[in-house]
Amino acid sequence: MRKSIKNSRLLRMTINSRARATAYGLSLLVLPLSAVAELTYRADAGVGRSDNLYRTATAPIEQDIATVGLDLTWSREQRRLNGELNIDVDYFHYLNSSAATTESSEVTGLADGSLTLAIVPDRFTWFLQDTFGQAQSNPFAASTPANRENINYFTTGPDFITRIGSTGSARLFGRYSDATYEISPLDATHESAGVVLAHQLALRSQIALNGVVERVDFDDDANVDYERRNYFVSYTAASARTQVLADVGYSTLEREDDDVTDGALVRISFTREMSVSSDVRLAFGTEITDSSNSLRGVAQGPSSAGSIAVVATSEPFESRFAELGWTFQRNRTGMGLGASLNKDIYEDQRQLNRTRWVYDANVSRELTANVNFMLSGALTNEKFDVSGFEADELHASATLSWRLGRNLGVSLMAERFDRDTNTLVGEYTENRAFLTLFYTYSSVATR
């Protein structure tokens, strides 16, 4: 799907991803009384053109593009099955083959799905999750087909739950994860186990003590294996208009070469419905993470403007983040504003230490019952601490959608990318245009 069409959802997806693990613990105690299933999707197919596919400052390569895309959201809540699926992916086939074009096609975007099967309800469950996204091999260069690679991160494992009195519970869990990189020799297995002691404070609030141990083993012996331990207190509360999720604790990381890193673990998110038309979201924290886990955290695949937030590296790092977003939707008009700050700190690969600001905004208007117009923009500022390299990347787009029937429509989109750096290396401009036919569907079922 054209990424600019969904910029308004970027921050919400990021915060929801951080909240999912905490919310899962609450769902074990507060299950819905009825089963709810929601499905919304949009499928696109069309053609487009880029005037600078490889985003070079000189000798740009023009390219005609055939594309199909899928934007899908699915969720289901019931006693024996809880699931959530978010897909936002595009397939691009480059039609003009030449010696200068090294890729004939690529898949970009994010797909993230989780499923909890209650084998014995409230006693024994099985968890599965799979995440797909991209990482950038060289974070100093522009994001291009030659500088992106796909990552897939699969996780599965059991949960054993027992009640402690009328308001408490204990949960033991184990997880096996497999991280696969398309190009980089960073494939690894993650094995983890943990315990959660929870106390239900009220119908929709919970506090818990958490302990998690994770072992990461790389397939390539050149990479250093490590073990990470997280100890934290989690708090979850929800009311009619407000949701608060908090993890506060301590992390230690011990590498196979006996090097030890430790630090605070803080993950806080706050969502408030200001009115029937608008809501505000805030998230901030710090944690020790890695490329694979960051795909499920603050990055969650490509951010707005097509700029890749995840760097392909074997070294774990400290991630400090803060995010703020506001959305408005009333009658025929929608708006969104967002800002985020990420600071990545590496112990060994210090050349990757960076501070990253992202600002995004969008506005949409239903011009008629069948015609919608949307403007969106995002500005990314990246500064690498050691080298002093700094880059500003602007992405602006305009989209006109015309609904031909109840589910079918046509969309025309124009995009502009512009990157400036303080060294002149990696600067470029690119213009893109796409004409696509789309099909939409939405349903909500309650039993």
PLY file of the C-alpha trace (Angstrom):
ply
format ascii 1.0
element vertex 447
property float x
property float y
property float z
element edge 446
property int vertex1
property int vertex2
end_header
0.00 0.00 0.00
1.23 3.50 -0.58
2.87 4.36 2.72
1.80 7.99 2.62
-1.87 7.01 2.77
-1.37 5.57 6.25
1.04 8.03 7.86
-1.70 9.00 10.33
-1.64 5.46 11.75
2.11 5.20 12.19
2.35 6.35 15.80
-0.75 4.41 16.84
0.73 1.18 15.48
4.00 1.84 17.30
2.34 2.45 20.66
0.02 -0.52 20.23
3.02 -2.75 19.51
4.70 -1.73 22.75
1.45 -2.19 24.64
0.61 -5.64 23.30
2.70 -7.67 25.75
1.34 -5.81 28.77
-2.21 -5.87 27.50
-1.94 -9.62 26.99
-1.32 -10.11 30.71
-4.43 -8.08 31.52
-6.52 -10.07 29.05
-5.79 -13.25 31.00
-7.68 -11.76 33.93
-10.29 -9.65 32.15
-11.68 -11.60 29.19
-14.49 -10.15 27.06
-17.93 -11.51 27.67
-18.64 -11.89 23.96
-16.53 -12.85 20.98
-15.66 -9.94 18.72
-14.14 -10.26 15.25
-13.11 -7.34 13.06
-11.75 -7.41 9.52
-10.80 -4.43 7.39
-8.68 -4.51 4.27
-7.76 -2.63 1.14
-6.12 -4.29 -1.86
-4.41 -2.24 -4.58
-3.06 -3.00 -8.04
-1.66 -0.55 -10.53
1.31 1.08 -12.20
3.70 3.86 -11.28
6.89 5.61 -12.22
9.99 6.83 -10.38
12.42 9.38 -11.81
15.27 8.30 -9.49
14.80 4.74 -8.21
18.28 4.42 -6.67
18.18 7.93 -5.22
21.47 9.18 -6.58
22.61 12.80 -6.80
23.69 12.37 -10.43
22.72 10.11 -13.36
19.30 9.11 -11.96
17.74 5.87 -13.16
14.09 6.18 -14.16
11.87 3.16 -13.66
8.35 2.05 -14.54
6.75 0.03 -11.75
3.94 -2.51 -11.53
2.61 -2.85 -8.01
0.14 -4.73 -5.85
-0.44 -3.98 -2.18
-2.45 -5.09 0.82
-3.45 -3.13 3.92
-5.28 -5.46 6.30
-6.33 -5.29 9.95
-7.93 -8.28 11.69
-8.66 -8.98 15.33
-10.61 -11.61 17.23
-11.35 -11.97 20.94
-13.04 -14.99 22.45
-12.47 -17.48 25.22
-10.40 -19.96 23.21
-8.87 -17.69 20.58
-7.36 -14.22 20.69
-5.67 -12.89 17.60
-4.48 -9.70 15.95
-3.09 -9.14 12.47
-1.80 -5.97 10.82
-0.48 -6.13 7.26
0.77 -3.17 5.25
2.91 -4.48 2.40
3.62 -3.67 -1.24
5.12 -5.71 -4.02
7.00 -3.67 -6.64
8.03 -5.16 -9.98
10.48 -2.99 -11.90
9.64 -3.13 -15.58
12.70 -1.50 -17.17
15.52 -4.02 -16.86
19.07 -2.79 -17.46
22.60 -3.39 -16.26
22.18 -0.49 -13.83
19.07 -2.01 -12.24
20.21 -4.67 -9.77
16.76 -5.64 -8.46
13.85 -6.75 -10.62
11.34 -6.71 -7.75
11.00 -6.27 -4.00
8.51 -6.49 -1.15
8.38 -3.63 1.33
6.26 -2.88 4.37
5.24 -4.46 7.64
3.25 -7.54 8.58
2.74 -8.41 12.22
0.37 -11.03 13.60
-0.14 -12.74 16.93
-2.38 -15.59 18.02
-3.13 -17.04 21.46
-4.82 -20.45 21.57
-6.46 -21.43 24.86
-5.84 -25.18 24.92
-7.18 -25.28 28.47
-8.90 -21.92 29.05
-7.39 -19.89 31.90
-4.81 -22.64 32.49
-2.74 -23.52 29.41
-2.36 -21.40 26.27
-0.08 -21.40 23.24
1.27 -18.19 21.73
2.43 -17.52 18.16
3.68 -14.31 16.58
5.33 -13.45 13.30
6.76 -10.09 12.25
8.01 -9.07 8.81
9.79 -5.82 7.98
12.93 -4.24 6.60
16.32 -3.12 7.88
18.90 -0.85 6.32
22.35 -2.32 5.71
24.06 1.08 5.58
22.29 3.66 7.78
24.37 6.53 6.37
23.07 6.00 2.82
19.64 6.66 1.37
17.05 3.91 1.63
16.96 2.18 -1.76
16.27 -1.33 -3.10
20.04 -1.94 -2.94
20.28 -0.83 0.71
17.26 -2.63 2.18
16.81 -6.19 3.30
13.87 -8.12 4.69
13.72 -9.49 8.23
11.33 -12.14 9.50
10.97 -12.78 13.23
8.87 -15.75 14.34
8.01 -16.57 17.97
6.08 -19.42 19.59
5.70 -20.99 23.00
3.43 -22.05 25.88
1.93 -20.20 28.85
0.90 -21.92 32.07
-1.48 -19.94 34.29
-2.74 -20.59 37.79
-5.01 -18.51 39.99
-3.87 -17.20 43.36
-6.97 -16.37 45.33
-9.74 -14.33 43.74
-7.59 -11.46 42.41
-4.15 -12.94 41.73
-2.49 -15.17 39.16
0.88 -16.65 38.28
2.03 -17.24 34.73
5.03 -19.24 33.55
5.96 -19.00 29.89
8.59 -20.13 27.43
9.37 -18.78 23.98
11.37 -19.94 20.99
12.06 -17.35 18.30
13.80 -17.47 14.95
15.16 -14.30 13.32
15.98 -14.52 9.60
17.75 -11.82 7.58
17.58 -11.72 3.80
21.24 -10.77 3.24
23.21 -10.02 6.41
24.71 -13.01 8.33
22.61 -12.18 11.39
20.25 -15.18 11.55
19.73 -16.17 15.18
17.56 -18.14 17.57
16.10 -16.53 20.69
15.12 -18.74 23.62
13.41 -17.13 26.60
11.50 -18.01 29.74
9.71 -15.89 32.29
7.37 -15.64 35.23
4.60 -13.12 35.91
2.94 -12.65 39.31
-0.14 -10.49 38.82
-2.71 -8.88 41.08
-5.97 -7.49 39.75
-6.58 -4.10 41.38
-9.97 -3.51 39.77
-12.04 -4.75 36.87
-9.78 -3.07 34.29
-6.50 -2.55 36.12
-3.64 -4.84 37.09
-0.17 -4.73 38.62
2.41 -7.49 38.11
5.98 -8.53 38.89
7.86 -9.82 35.82
11.11 -11.69 35.30
12.34 -12.71 31.83
15.58 -14.40 30.71
16.46 -14.51 26.99
19.34 -16.29 25.27
20.37 -15.21 21.73
22.50 -17.59 19.63
23.70 -16.50 16.18
24.16 -18.99 13.35
27.37 -17.22 12.32
30.16 -17.79 14.88
31.63 -14.39 14.03
28.78 -12.77 15.96
28.86 -12.69 19.76
26.02 -14.54 21.53
24.49 -12.98 24.62
21.97 -13.39 27.44
19.52 -10.68 28.49
17.60 -10.51 31.79
14.68 -8.16 32.44
13.11 -7.58 35.85
10.25 -5.11 36.02
6.91 -4.09 37.48
4.06 -3.67 35.02
0.87 -1.69 35.51
-2.18 -1.62 33.24
-5.29 0.49 33.67
-8.16 1.42 31.40
-11.29 3.51 31.69
-13.91 4.62 29.20
-11.59 7.25 27.68
-8.10 6.54 29.02
-5.56 3.73 28.83
-2.27 3.58 30.73
0.42 0.93 30.23
3.68 0.97 32.18
6.74 -1.26 32.60
9.45 -0.07 35.03
12.47 -2.13 36.02
16.05 -3.15 35.31
17.91 -4.99 32.52
21.25 -6.75 32.36
22.97 -8.11 29.26
25.95 -10.48 29.39
27.84 -11.32 26.22
29.65 -14.58 25.61
32.95 -12.70 25.95
31.94 -11.80 29.56
31.23 -8.16 28.73
28.26 -6.98 30.85
25.84 -4.11 30.15
23.02 -3.00 32.40
20.48 -0.21 32.55
16.96 0.92 33.31
13.93 -0.62 31.66
11.10 1.89 31.21
8.15 1.63 28.83
5.25 4.02 29.41
2.29 4.70 27.13
-0.76 6.87 27.69
-3.81 7.20 25.43
-6.61 9.68 26.06
-9.81 10.22 24.09
-10.15 13.99 24.26
-13.57 14.02 22.58
-15.65 11.90 20.25
-13.52 13.32 17.42
-9.95 13.37 18.73
-7.45 11.47 20.83
-3.91 12.03 22.13
-1.20 9.38 22.53
2.07 9.60 24.44
4.82 7.01 24.87
8.36 7.16 26.22
11.01 4.93 27.74
14.38 3.26 27.55
15.39 -0.38 27.06
18.18 -2.67 25.90
17.07 -4.19 22.61
18.37 -5.49 19.26
17.53 -5.33 15.57
15.00 -8.17 15.65
13.17 -7.04 18.77
13.16 -3.41 17.68
11.15 -4.56 14.67
8.38 -5.28 17.19
9.09 -2.17 19.20
9.52 1.47 18.42
10.51 0.99 14.77
7.96 -1.61 13.60
9.29 -1.65 10.02
9.52 1.31 7.65
8.49 4.64 9.06
6.90 7.44 7.13
8.76 8.78 4.12
10.11 5.31 3.44
13.05 5.90 5.77
14.21 2.74 7.48
14.46 2.95 11.27
15.97 -0.51 11.89
19.71 -1.04 11.31
20.92 -4.57 10.49
23.53 -5.35 13.16
24.34 -8.16 15.58
25.09 -5.85 18.51
22.37 -5.13 21.08
21.93 -1.47 21.97
20.16 0.91 24.31
17.08 2.52 22.78
15.65 5.71 24.27
12.39 6.88 22.76
9.56 9.37 23.09
6.47 9.67 20.90
3.51 12.05 20.82
0.54 11.91 18.47
-2.84 13.54 17.94
-5.64 12.50 15.59
-8.92 14.14 14.66
-11.83 12.71 12.68
-15.22 14.38 12.29
-17.76 14.02 9.53
-15.80 14.54 6.29
-12.48 15.81 7.67
-9.54 14.01 9.25
-6.20 15.28 10.58
-3.16 13.86 12.32
0.03 15.21 13.89
2.93 13.21 15.28
6.46 13.61 16.57
8.95 11.00 17.75
12.48 10.94 19.12
14.76 7.89 19.12
18.30 7.73 20.46
20.29 4.53 19.82
23.43 3.93 21.91
25.89 1.13 21.03
28.75 0.02 23.27
31.10 -1.34 20.58
29.81 -0.10 17.21
29.74 3.50 18.35
29.71 4.77 14.79
26.02 3.70 14.77
25.08 5.92 17.73
22.42 8.28 16.46
19.59 10.62 17.36
16.54 10.48 15.13
13.61 12.92 15.04
10.50 12.29 12.93
7.68 14.81 12.45
4.61 13.90 10.43
1.28 15.50 9.57
-1.68 14.70 7.36
-5.08 16.07 6.48
-7.88 14.41 4.50
-11.19 15.66 3.20
-14.16 13.95 1.58
-14.82 16.35 -1.29
-17.97 14.46 -2.25
-19.60 11.22 -1.18
-17.25 9.35 -3.55
-14.13 11.54 -3.79
-11.45 11.90 -1.10
-8.32 14.05 -1.11
-5.36 13.67 1.27
-2.15 15.60 1.87
0.62 14.18 4.04
4.17 15.03 4.92
7.00 13.74 7.08
10.36 15.22 8.01
13.13 12.98 9.37
16.31 14.34 10.94
19.13 11.91 11.73
22.44 12.77 13.38
25.22 10.27 14.05
27.14 11.20 17.18
30.64 9.92 16.34
31.03 11.00 12.71
28.82 14.08 12.98
26.99 12.98 9.82
23.54 14.58 9.64
20.70 14.07 7.17
17.30 15.68 6.69
14.75 13.81 4.59
11.42 15.25 3.51
8.56 13.21 2.11
5.39 14.87 0.81
2.46 13.31 -1.00
-0.96 14.11 -2.40
-3.58 11.42 -3.01
-6.91 11.66 -4.82
-9.26 8.67 -4.44
-12.48 8.19 -6.37
-14.88 5.46 -5.28
-16.53 3.84 -8.30
-18.88 1.68 -6.25
-19.42 0.40 -2.75
-16.04 -1.35 -2.57
-14.19 -0.49 -5.77
-12.27 2.67 -6.57
-9.30 4.28 -8.29
-6.50 6.28 -6.69
-3.92 8.72 -8.06
-0.93 9.61 -5.90
2.08 11.88 -6.39
5.11 11.78 -4.06
8.21 13.87 -3.53
11.33 12.75 -1.64
14.17 15.16 -0.85
17.27 14.35 1.24
20.00 16.79 2.27
23.17 15.95 4.23
25.91 18.02 5.83
28.57 16.21 3.77
26.66 16.23 0.44
27.00 12.41 0.44
23.69 10.60 0.01
21.72 13.61 -1.18
18.95 13.03 -3.71
15.52 13.99 -4.93
12.94 11.55 -6.23
9.46 12.00 -7.67
6.97 9.15 -7.87
3.45 8.79 -9.24
1.06 5.82 -8.99
-2.30 5.06 -10.52
-4.00 2.13 -8.78
-7.31 0.33 -8.67
-8.38 -0.54 -5.11
-10.93 -2.76 -3.39
-11.98 -2.20 0.22
-13.89 -4.31 2.74
-14.83 -3.85 6.39
-16.84 -5.95 8.83
-17.42 -6.26 12.57
-19.02 -9.39 14.01
-20.08 -9.88 17.64
-21.36 -13.05 19.21
0 1
1 2
2 3
3 4
4 5
5 6
6 7
7 8
8 9
9 10
10 11
11 12
12 13
13 14
14 15
15 16
16 17
17 18
18 19
19 20
20 21
21 22
22 23
23 24
24 25
25 26
26 27
27 28
28 29
29 30
30 31
31 32
32 33
33 34
34 35
35 36
36 37
37 38
38 39
39 40
40 41
41 42
42 43
43 44
44 45
45 46
46 47
47 48
48 49
49 50
50 51
51 52
52 53
53 54
54 55
55 56
56 57
57 58
58 59
59 60
60 61
61 62
62 63
63 64
64 65
65 66
66 67
67 68
68 69
69 70
70 71
71 72
72 73
73 74
74 75
75 76
76 77
77 78
78 79
79 80
80 81
81 82
82 83
83 84
84 85
85 86
86 87
87 88
88 89
89 90
90 91
91 92
92 93
93 94
94 95
95 96
96 97
97 98
98 99
99 100
100 101
101 102
102 103
103 104
104 105
105 106
106 107
107 108
108 109
109 110
110 111
111 112
112 113
113 114
114 115
115 116
116 117
117 118
118 119
119 120
120 121
121 122
122 123
123 124
124 125
125 126
126 127
127 128
128 129
129 130
130 131
131 132
132 133
133 134
134 135
135 136
136 137
137 138
138 139
139 140
140 141
141 142
142 143
143 144
144 145
145 146
146 147
147 148
148 149
149 150
150 151
151 152
152 153
153 154
154 155
155 156
156 157
157 158
158 159
159 160
160 161
161 162
162 163
163 164
164 165
165 166
166 167
167 168
168 169
169 170
170 171
171 172
172 173
173 174
174 175
175 176
176 177
177 178
178 179
179 180
180 181
181 182
182 183
183 184
184 185
185 186
186 187
187 188
188 189
189 190
190 191
191 192
192 193
193 194
194 195
195 196
196 197
197 198
198 199
199 200
200 201
201 202
202 203
203 204
204 205
205 206
206 207
207 208
208 209
209 210
210 211
211 212
212 213
213 214
214 215
215 216
216 217
217 218
218 219
219 220
220 221
221 222
222 223
223 224
224 225
225 226
226 227
227 228
228 229
229 230
230 231
231 232
232 233
233 234
234 235
235 236
236 237
237 238
238 239
239 240
240 241
241 242
242 243
243 244
244 245
245 246
246 247
247 248
248 249
249 250
250 251
251 252
252 253
253 254
254 255
255 256
256 257
257 258
258 259
259 260
260 261
261 262
262 263
263 264
264 265
265 266
266 267
267 268
268 269
269 270
270 271
271 272
272 273
273 274
274 275
275 276
276 277
277 278
278 279
279 280
280 281
281 282
282 283
283 284
284 285
285 286
286 287
287 288
288 289
289 290
290 291
291 292
292 293
293 294
294 295
295 296
296 297
297 298
298 299
299 300
300 301
301 302
302 303
303 304
304 305
305 306
306 307
307 308
308 309
309 310
310 311
311 312
312 313
313 314
314 315
315 316
316 317
317 318
318 319
319 320
320 321
321 322
322 323
323 324
324 325
325 326
326 327
327 328
328 329
329 330
330 331
331 332
332 333
333 334
334 335
335 336
336 337
337 338
338 339
339 340
340 341
341 342
342 343
343 344
344 345
345 346
346 347
347 348
348 349
349 350
350 351
351 352
352 353
353 354
354 355
355 356
356 357
357 358
358 359
359 360
360 361
361 362
362 363
363 364
364 365
365 366
366 367
367 368
368 369
369 370
370 371
371 372
372 373
373 374
374 375
375 376
376 377
377 378
378 379
379 380
380 381
381 382
382 383
383 384
384 385
385 386
386 387
387 388
388 389
389 390
390 391
391 392
392 393
393 394
394 395
395 396
396 397
397 398
398 399
399 400
400 401
401 402
402 403
403 404
404 405
405 406
406 407
407 408
408 409
409 410
410 411
411 412
412 413
413 414
414 415
415 416
416 417
417 418
418 419
419 420
420 421
421 422
422 423
423 424
424 425
425 426
426 427
427 428
428 429
429 430
430 431
431 432
432 433
433 434
434 435
435 436
436 437
437 438
438 439
439 440
440 441
441 442
442 443
443 444
444 445
445 446
